[in-house]
Amino acid sequence: MRVVHLLATYNEKENLEAMIEAIDKIGQNLPQHEFLILVADSNSPDGTGRIADRLAKKRKDLFYIQTPRGLGISLIRGYSYAMKELKAEVVLPNDVDFQWNPAYIPELLKKIEAGYDVVVPSRHVAGGSDNFSAFRKLTHWVSNTLFAYYLAGITQVKDHNGNMKAIRVKGILDRVDLTKLEVRGFVFQMTMIYELAKTGASFVEIPARYQDRRAGQTKVGFNLQFFKDIFEYMIHSAKIRLERSRRFLKFAVVGFVGFLINAIGLETFYGLGLGAGLAAAGGAELAIISNFTFNNLWTFAGEKITGIRKILAKFFQFNLTSLGAIVIQWIVVGLLARFFGDQWRQLYLVIAIGFFVLPYNYLMYTRVIWRTKQALQK
């Protein structure tokens, strides 16, 4: 695989060459992969960019871009360059201060080869740890757990804030619209996890220890920038929660319309002489047609299916995945009608849909049809 190591830097002249050397050594032991290195420097006043530029002029596997100040800005431009200019198959961002040990690279790539789309070194799984002071533990908990996990509801991983990760490009990273990510600080890390989850990416975390930086000064401090970063993190967490809530609300509205169609269909088919179970199944198919149409045009507009052939193919798939809903209604309504009589068939329909069909459909819609997978289930 062509692996682009994306190093976003600011005032890291003491660490840059050491990190590049470490990546080179790891690459020598992984000849099956092609390693490229991309340095995205935020106009470092200490000359980090000049070092990167000098190395890029000497090597064919090392590239340098200069970006405005801001971790999020540098990474957005770096991801874009890695995909468009360097034709990356995997993008592997990391800091150059060695707080995330490059020794994890082989394991990250093994997980990608095993079929995972996003592999995250984690301080919060068994075997992972950090070196934080009490103050850093508090601020990390506020951003990583309080905001990212509880407020935003991002549950794909437990560690949302680390830069180091391995990301598959085809079908995953190339589906993220980086131009719409209006983030500057470290909230970019959480935002990327969310955006990657929306593509249907499969995630896995590996235990990792967050270490002391090897040299240079930390960028994290109790200053004005710290408060700006926390505020940005809080705002984007709230935006993510609002976006996810809106989508589920749309899903609920479409589902209610589908329920009305289902109920009318039940009565219509029952009046034509079908049993309660079969009549409910017929109404369910009418609801399926309604749900597919409105979810495609409205609820999942961001992943909207277009083109006659694609729509027909996806509708066929949609019917196959929704077959379970038809069978559920047929069985539940049919059994209840058999034991308690047909006169309560509309109540049986409510029971079948509310307790069985609704969770089944949302699971199938997000995991199969519009492939948002786990991102919006919570």
C-alpha positions, 0 to 999 in steps of 0.5 A: 500500500502507498502510505502517506505519513502526514506530519503537521508541525509548528516549532518542531525543529528539534524533532522533525528530522528524528521523526523522519528517520524513525519512519524511514527505519520502520519503512525498511522493515515493511517493504510491502508498503511504499512510504511517503512523508508529507510535512505540513508546517504552519509557518513555524518561526523557528525554521521547521519549514526550512528544514522540511523544504531542504529535505524535500529538495533532496528526497523523492519520497518527502514532500513539504507544504506551508499552511496558515497557523492552526492544527486543523487547517494544516491537517485539512490541507495535508489530507487533501494533498496526500490524496490528490497529489500523492495518491495515498491509499492510507493516510497516517497522520502523527505529531513529530514530538514522539508523544505518539510513538511511531513504533505503533505504525506496523500494528496500525497497518496490520489492522488496515490490511485485516480490513479495518478502515480507521485504526486509532491508538488509544489511551482509553482501552485496556493496556493504554495509558497517558502521562498527564498531570491532574490538570491535563487529565481534567481538561482531557476528560472535559474535551474527550469524554464530556464533549465528544462522547456525551455531548456529541455522542461519538461512540465509535472510539474512546479516544477522540483527541489523538492525532495518530491514526491510520485511515483508508482512503478509498471509499472512506477518507475520499468521501469526506468533504474536507472543504466543509470542515471549518475547524482550526484547533485540535477539535479537528480530531473529534470532527474527523472521527465523526465525518469518517463514521458517516462514511460507514467506516469500521473502527478499531482501537489499539492500546497505546501509551501517550509519552513525554515529548522528546524535545521542544516546548509543548503547545498546550498551556493555560492561556488564551489559545487554550480557552479558544480551543475549548470553546471551539470544541464545545461549539462543534460538539453541540453542532454534531449533536444537533446534526445527528438529532435533526437526522433522527427527527427526519427519520421519525417523521418519514417513519410516521408518514410510512406508518399512516400509509401502512395503516391505510394499506392494512385496512384496504387489503383487509377489506379486499379479503386478505387475512390480517397478517397478509394485509399488514404485510401488503401495507408494509410494502407500500410504506417501504416505497414511501420510506425509501423515497422520502429518506433518500430525498430528505433524511439521508440527502447527504448520501442521496442515491442518484441515477435511475439505475442506481436508484432501481438497484438500491431500491431492490436492495432496500426491499431485500433489507426491508423484507424483515419488516414485512415478515415481522408485521406478517408474523406479529399481526397475524399471531395476535389476530389469531389469538385475540381477534381481527378487530384489534388489528390496528393496535397489533400494527402499532405493536409490531412497528413500535417494538420491532420494525422501527429499530430494525429499519433504522439499523438497516437504513444506516448500516446498509442503504445509506451507510452511515453505519454507527455514526447516527445510532445514538 
